Amino acid sequence: MTQPIDLRALDLFAFCRAGDDATGEVAARDLPRIIAETAAQAPASAPDEVFSYALSGFVEEEASEPGKPAVERLFIDLAVNGRVWLDCQRCLQVYEQLIATDMCFEVVASEADADAAPMDDDELDVIVGSKRFDLLTLIEDEVLLALPVAPKHDVCPTVHESLVTGVDGQAEPEPEVLPEEEKRPSPFAALAGLKTKH
Ligand SMILES: [Zn+2]
């Protein structure tokens, strides 16, 4: 079931137990920490950029000691897609960084439970749930975590020579014909010209 949800006050426990799904969009303007990361030279429309999210909740029951009820563990899967305008550290020009993140979280009841949770799984994070959970902030966290530490174009459109450093400096390939050589007539072309005069 996909239904509208309150991004700032979602009953996350109920959402998981119901096995609910939700999808929607969030505008960058509602994510102040993303706006803070956005390049100054980003297009004026940058605050209108939308991030799409897909949230699904589920429960896993783990067998516990014999005779005791199974332990119920709550999870959410949150995927966020969109783009952020950043300054390229190599050419200093603004570029769009695509964001595509997908993370699974175990939803626990308290900070104490979160502290007690084993932290041995890179693919699984632990969050403290709430009956009025702020999903918007979690979406913002996910986008921030997905931002590159050193933002760069895959290939810069133009690179000033002073900024090209070692193998990391991916300058455009040199043009095959340098402009100066272009102006100079090739000796063969001149020869060909002479031949046609006869
Ligand atoms: Zn660049």
Residues whose N, C-alpha, C, O or C-beta is under 5 A from the ligand:
A	BS01	ZN	C88 R90 C91 L92 H153 C156
